[in-house]
Amino acid sequence: MPQLRDQENRTVAPIALPVDSDAILAPDSWGFADTQFTILPNGNVSLTGGRYALSGLELPDLVPWVSGVMGVTFDLQNQDKGHYPPAVPAPRSHDGFTRALSEQLPKVTSSADPLVRLRHGHGHTVEEIHAVRNGGFARVPDLVVYPETAEHVSAIVKLAIQHGVSLVAFGGGTNVTDALRCAADELRMIVSVDTRRMNRILWIDKVNRTACVEAGAIGRHLTDELAKHGFTMGHEPDSYEFSTLGGWIATHASGMKKNRYGNIEDLVLDVQIVTDAGVVSRTPVVPRESIGADPRRWIYGSEGKLGIVTQAVVKIRPLPETEQHDAILFKSFERGVEFLHELSREGSVPASVRLVDNTQFQLSQTLKPKAAGASVWKRKAEKWIVTKVKGFDPTKMVACTLLFEGGTAEVAQQRAAVNRLAKKYGGMHAGAENGRKGYQLTFGIAYLRDFVMKLGVVAESFETSVAWSDTVALCDRVKKRLSDEYAKTGLPGRPFVTARVTQLYSSGVCVYFYLGFHHGTQSSAQAIETFGVLERAARDEILNSGGSLSHHHGVGQLRKPFLPRVLSPAALSWQRAVKSAVDPRNIFGAGKE
């Protein structure tokens, strides 16, 4: 009877979400094809398209500021745009598999187009984007298939087992850990299983506030459709415009509104995955249960190496009654962290709270159009009040952006706590509009990395989580380590290193770093190698300072060498044993053990 009542509460007809075509995505950089930063004839910068608050604005301060911070001069007339597309290796065919695929699954489309295969053979690390723009890859998938149901995936897996084919799951392709890169020495045919046509909301249960969603659902489409029914999942990673539910589960993702809605493991009640042994699932879907070792826990962070996620039951919540933004300035990064720490202990943490250091704060100020008319005097007045009247040092001040979501009374309580603590730590409110712009800036700023690559700058982000007591020291030590290591390279100028504190926990925070440098006379290929050396040094310093190997990006191939430093030999053996037991033929994971 409970199952019957549950089913009566659910929407009946599955809801198909839009399927993004490859044409709307940039083939050799992050994001949408119609969106990129460009140099205007007058030397100013503008973001093309109309998707973001930054779009169409003329930004005169961005390039001069970056040039000053890094101590280098950019040649704007000779941008390195790469040589896309690179040569794509010929596919390795398996007639038995392809013939069985067409006979048994005639409705499943596939593609061996070189550019389609290329796109499915990489994520978005700076190394991968450089390879896409230049020399390419030694190995990419040989075929891309597009299942539309969980049954299709099960059939594909069975065929792969029968014919000795390697499979790699593909969602939005946004990962930054080299997880999609194919093993160069893999002799088997590699088939990319693109899940983006498995994108339906199978049902919504408004009474129990749950929904069953297929793994290929893209974040922004899922958010929009749930909103039409009065609900939200609340999961909003920086990549949510392009990443998928299956990818969030496989990478153990976290989102910008984690403080209110939780991380992906807090939102998923059940997950279905197709493995070598068949479909792993459970019934019924209940709030919590004790069933011994839970296979669901194996899937979080498995990064496609154990099987292919096909669907999940997730928690949903009613759309918030109110949504409000705010921004607070603090005189130093240390004071901002102290504010966040006490706020976390208060238990009244807004949905999103992010503290940027002074360098990142200055960067945000360059992403503003040139003032004209009355706005010139307004900006001067604001600057005078902040620096002269309030005594904020422009070279030390930082900014905290906040997003409040929830009921009116709940948000009022959170705002009261924020206002009281901001005053205690010398904070100055900068207003809702600056808070809104700061929150939205996350999406527009993602395009900066690939823009500055054209100017000879190699840049990338990386993250960690760390205890409150170690947060400031970790940030300082990583910045110093990178400065010291960069000095050994003999490259020009200074490295660009900046940090922000994002998700808050009772015991600590997530810290997000950005690293960039100008490669000078080094070739771009040499610069990529140099970046790898610096990034590994930063990760070494993070671990030395008490930070985690990763907070939400995952491990992939990029951070795999560091695993013995964070997992005991027994833990590593357990991981290998799980892989061997669940995937004994090493079918999954792009041909990598």
N, C-alpha and C positions, 0 to 999 in steps of 0.2 A: 504493500500500500504506500509506503513513503516514496518509493520510486514513481508510482503513478501520480502522486500529488506533485512531485518535482516536475514531471513531464508536463502536467497541466499548467504549470507556472511559466513554461518556456515558450518563446516565440517558435513558431512551427517551421516556417520556410527559411532555409539558409540565406544569408545576405552576402552577396558577392561584392567585394571591394574592388576599386579600380586597379588595373594592372599597369604599372609603369613600363613604357616601352624604352628600349635602350636609347632611342633617339633623343629623349629628353635629358639624358644624363651625359655629362662630359666624359669623353672617352679616355682622356689623358690627365685628368685632374679631379679634384673633389667636386661633387655637387651637380647642380643643374647645368646643362649645356649653355643656357642663355645667361648665366651668371658668372662673371669673373671680374677681377680688378684689372683696369687698364690705365695706361698712361695717356693723358690727353695731350694735344699739341702744345699746350702751355706749360706742360710739366706736372700739372696736377693729376690726381688719381680719382677715378670714378668706378663704382660698381655697376656693371651693366644689368639689364633686366629690371623687373619691378617686383621682385618677390620679398624684399626685405626693407626695413626702415632705412638702411644705408643706400639702397638702390637709387641711382640717378643723382646722388649728391656729389658735388665737386669738393674734393678734399685736398686743400693746398699744403697742409702741414705734415701729412703722413710720411712721404719720402724724405724730406729734410730732417724730420725728427729721427727716423730710423737711421739715417746716415750719421747723424750726430751721436746717437747712442752707441753705434757700432764703430765709429771712428773711421769710416770708409766713404769713398765717393762712388756713387753709382753712375754707370754709363747708360743713360736712359735711351740712347739711340741704338744700342746694340744689345737687345734683349735675347737671351738664350731660350728659345721656344722649343728646343729639342727637335726631334725628327720622327714624330708620330706619323704613321705606325711603324714600329720596328719589324724586322723579319720575324715571322711566326713559324716555329718548327712544324714540319709536316706531321699530320696525325698518324698514329699507329692504329691500324685497323684490326678488327676482329670480326670476320664475316659471320661467324656463328652467333655471336652476341647480337650484332645489328640485324641479322635476319630474324632471329627469335624475337627481338624487340618489335620489329614491324609486324610480325605475324601474330604475336600474343597481345600486343598493346597498340593496335592500329590508330587509336585516338591520341596517343602520346606523341607530340611533335618533338623533333630533335634538330640540331644544327651542327654542322662541321665547318661552318664559315670561319675563316682564320681570325677575324676581328672579334667574333663572338667567343671563340675559344680563348683568345687572348684576355678578354675582359674577365672571364671566369677563372683565370689562372693567377690572379693577384688580388691583394687588398689595397690598403692605402697608407702603408708606411712610406716614408720619404724615399727609401731605397727602391721600393716597388714602383713608385711614380717616376723616379729617375729612369728605371729600366723600361717602363712603358714609353717614355719620351725618347729613349736612346737605343740601347743595345738589345732590349727584349729579354726573353727568358729561354733557358736551355730546354725547358719542358713546360707545357701547358696541357690542359685537358684535351683529349682527342675527340671528344664528342660532348655536346651539351643536350640534356634531355629535360623536358618540361612536364613533369607529372601534374595532374590536376586533382588527384585524390590520394588518400592514404593507401588505398588498395593499389593504385598505380605504383607507389613507392615500394610496397611489399613485393609486387611482381618484379620490379626492377632489381631489387636486392636479391631475389631468388635467381634471376638470370645471371647476375654478377657472380654469385657463388658457383653456379653451374659452369660458367665459362671462364672463371678466373680473371675477372675484371675488377679494377679498383674504382671505388666511388668516393666522390667528395661532395658534401652538401654545400649548397650555395644559397644564401638568402639575399641580403642587400649588398654584399661584397665590401662592407665598410671596415672590416677588422684591421687592426694596426699591429699585428704580432707575427706576420708571415705565415699565418695558419692556412692560407689558401695556396701558398706556393707549392708547386708539385716537386716531388723528389726527382732530381735530374737523372738518377740511375734506376728509376722505376721502369721495368721492362714490360709490364702489363699495360693493356689499354686503360686509360684513365677517363672516367665518365663523370662529368659535373652534373649533379642533380639539382637543377634550379627550381626552388620551391615557390617562386613568386606567383604562380598560377593556382597554388593551393592557398587561397587568401580569403576564404569565406568565414564569416561569423556563423557557426552552425546553429547556435541558439543563445538567447539571452534570458536569464532567469531573474526577473525583476523583484521577486519576493525574496529570494535567497542571495541576490546580488552577486551572481556569477555569470560567466559567459564561456562558451566553448569556441575557441578560435583556432583556425588552421595556422600552421607554422609560418607560412609565407606572407602573412599579413604585414604590410609595411606600417610603421608607427603612425605616420601622419594620417593615413587613410583610416586606420583603426580608431584613432582618436576622434576624427570627424564623424564616423558612423556611430560610434557609441554615444556621442553628444546628441545626435538626432533622437536617441531613445532616452535622453536625460541622464546618461551615465559617463563616467570616465574610468579608465584603468589607472591613470595618474602616473604612468611610467613614461618619462620623457628624457632619455639620454640625449647627449649632444647630437647624436647621429639619427635621431628618431625620424627625421624626414625620409631616410633611406633604409634604415635597418629594419629587421623583421623580428617577430615574436620568437621564432625558432632560434635566431641568432642571439637574442637576449638570453635565452635559456642556456644555450650552448656555451656562451662566454661568461655566464654569471654576472650579468649586467647590473648597472645601477643608473639611476636617473636624477635629473636636476631637482625633482620634487620628492626625493627619497625621504626627507624628514617627515612628510605627511603620509605618503603612500607606501613607503618601504622599498626595499630592493626587490629584484625579480623573484628571489626565493620566498619573499614574504607575500607575493602576489599570486603565485602559482599553486593551485590546489591539486592538480593532476597533470601529468604530461605523458603523451604517448610517443613511443619511439620504435622504429623498425630496426631490428638487429639481425645478426646472423642466425640467431635462434628463433626469430619470429618477432611478433609485436609485444612490447612490454607496456602494459597498462594495468589499471586497477578499477575496481568498482565496489561500492558506490563512491561518489565524490562527497566527502564529508569535511567538516571544519578541521578535524585533527584525528589521528588514529595511531595506535601502536601495533605495528605488524612485523616487528623484527627489523632486520636490515632493509631499509627502504630504497628500492632501485631508483626512485625519483631523485634521490640525493646524488646518485652517481652521474646524473646527466648534467647537473649544473657545472659549468666549467669544463665539460668533456670535449668541447671544441670539435665536435664531429668525428671523434675517433672511436666512438662506441656504436654509433648508428645514426639514423636520420630522424630528427624530431618531425612529427607530422601534425600534431595538434596539442592543445593544452586547455585546461579549464582554469580560468583566472578570476580573481576577485575584481569586482567593479564597485564603484561608489557613485552616489548621486552627484551630479554637477554641483560645484560649490555655490552656496548662496551668494557669496561675495568674493571678489578677487581684487586685491589691492597691492600696489607696488610701493616701495620706498627705497631710499638710499641714504647712507650715513657716512660721513667723512670722519676719519680718526687721524690723530697726529702722527701715529707710527703703526707699523705692522704689529709690533708687540702689543700695543693697546687694543688693536682690533681683535687679536687672538684672545686676549684676556676677556674682552666683551663676549666673544663667541662661547668661550668656555663657561662663563657664568650663565649665559643664556641657555646652554645645553642642560645645566643643572637645574634651571628653573622649571623645565618641562613645558615651556610655552614657545617652542621653536616653530617659526614659520615654515611653510612648505619648502621654500628654497632660501638659502642664505649663502652668499658667496663673498669672500673677502679677497680683494686683489692687492698685490703689493704695489709699491710706488711706481715701478716701471710699467706695470700693466695699467695702472691708473693713468699715467701719462699717455700711454698708447691710446686709451679710450678717448682722451681729449683731442687727439689728432684726427679721430674719425668723426669730425664735425665739419660742416661746410663753413666757408668763410663768412664771417658776420657782415651784415650790411644794414644800413639805416639805424633804427633804434636799437637793434640787437647788439650793435657795437658797444653802445654805452651800457647796455644791460650786462654784457659779459665783463666789461671793465669794472662795473660796480660790484658784481658778484665776486670777482677776483680780489678786489680791494677789501671787501668785508671778510673774506676767508683768510687772506694772508696778513692783512694789516690789523684789522679789528680783532679777529679771533686768534691770530698768531699761528696759523698753520704754515709749515715750511713746505713749499712746492716740491722740494727734493726728498721729502720724507713722508708726506701725507698719503693715506691709502683710502680706499672706498669699499664699502660693504653694500651690496644690493640685496634687497629682500622681496620675496613674493609671499603674500598672505593669501591663503585659500581656506574656505570653510564657512560655517555659520556666522552670522553677524556678531553674536555674543562671543563666539570663540575667537574670531579675528580681533575684536576689541580687546579681549584679554591678552592676546599675543602682542598687540601693539602697545598696550600699557607696559608690559614687561620690557619690550624693546626700548621704549622711550625712557623708562626709569634707568635701565642699565646703560643706555647710550649716554645719558647725562653723567652717570657715575664715572664712565671712562673717557669723558671729554669729547664725546662724539657730537657732530653737527649734522642735522638733517639736511639732505640735499634735494629732497622732493620726490614725488611719485614719478614725474616724467623721467628724471635721471635713473630712477630704479627700473622703470619699464625699458628704457633704452639699454641699460646695462644687461638686463636679462635677455633681450632680443639680440644683443650684440654677439652672443655665443654662436648664433647660426651664421651671421654675416662674416665674422672673423675667421671662420673655418676656411674661407677662400684665400686668406692672406698667405698661407704657407706656399701654395702653388704659384701665387703671384710673385713673391720675392725670390722664388727659385729662378725665375727668368732674369732677375737682377744679380744672380751669382750667389744668392744666400741659400744655404742648406738649413732647413729648420724642421722641427718635429716636436710633438708633445709627448710626455710620459707622466705616469701618476703613481701614487703610493698611498697607503694609509699609515697613520702613526698615532701614538698616544699623545694626549694633550701636553704632557710634561716634556715631550721631545719635539713638538711641532716647530717652534721658532728655531731651535738649534739645528734641526734637520734642514730647514730651508737655508739657513746661513751656511751650513757646512757644504751642502750640495752646490750652492752658488760659488763658494770659494774654491771647491775642488775643480769645478768646471773652468773657472778663471785660471787656476794654476795649470791645469792640463792643457788648456788652449795656448798658454804662453809657450809651451814646449813645441807647438806645431810650427812656429815661425810664420803663421798666417797674419795678414794685416788686421789692424784694429783690435776690437774687443768682441767677445761673444755676447750675444743677446740672451740673457737668462732672466726669467721672470716666473713668479709662482702665484697661485691663488689657492685659498682654502675653500672647499666646496661642501660635500656632504658632512653632516655633523652626527656624532655618536656620543653616548654618555662617556665612553672611554677614550675617544679621540676623533680624528678627522681624516678626510681624504685631501691630499695635496696634489695639485696639478701643476706641472712644470712645462715651460716652453723653452727650447734651446735653439739658437740659430747662430750662424757665423758666415762671413763672406769668404769664399774659397780663393780669392785672389788669383794668382797665376796657376794654382793647381787645376788640373782637369776636373771636370764634373765627376768623373768616375773616381778619381783620387779623393775628391771631397766627400763622396759618399763613404769611402773607407774611413776617412778621418772622423766623420760623424759617428760611425759605429764605435770607434775607439772612445770618443767623448761620451756617448750614451752609456757604454758599458762602465766607464769610470763613474758616471752619475749614479748608475744602479748600484755599483759597489759601495759608494758613499751612502746611499739611501739605506742599504742593509747594515752598514757599519753604524748608522745613526738610529737604528731601531725601527726603520720603516719596513713595509711589506714589499714583496716582490711585485705585486700588482694589486690594485683595488678593484678594478672592473675591466681593464683592457684584456686581461688573460695572459697566457704564457706563450702559446704557439711555438714557433721555432726560435723567435727572437730572444726570449728569456729562459729557454730550456736549460742552457748551461748553468744558470744560477740555482736551479731546483735543489741540488745537493746541499746548498747553504741554508735552505729553509725547511727541507723535509729530511727526516732521519732516514738511514738506510732501510729500515723496516717499512717506513711510509712509501718510499720509492718502490720498494719491492711489491708492496700492496698495489700500487698504481699499475705496475707492469703486469701483475697477476690478473687484475681486473680486465685489462686490455686483452690479455691472452685468452682469458675465459670467455669474454663476451664477443670478441672478434678474433677467433683463433686463426683465421685465414688472412688477417690484416686487410680486409676488404675496404675499411673506412679510413679516411684521413689523408687523401691525396698521395697515397703510397708511402707514407711515413709511419714508422713504428710508434 
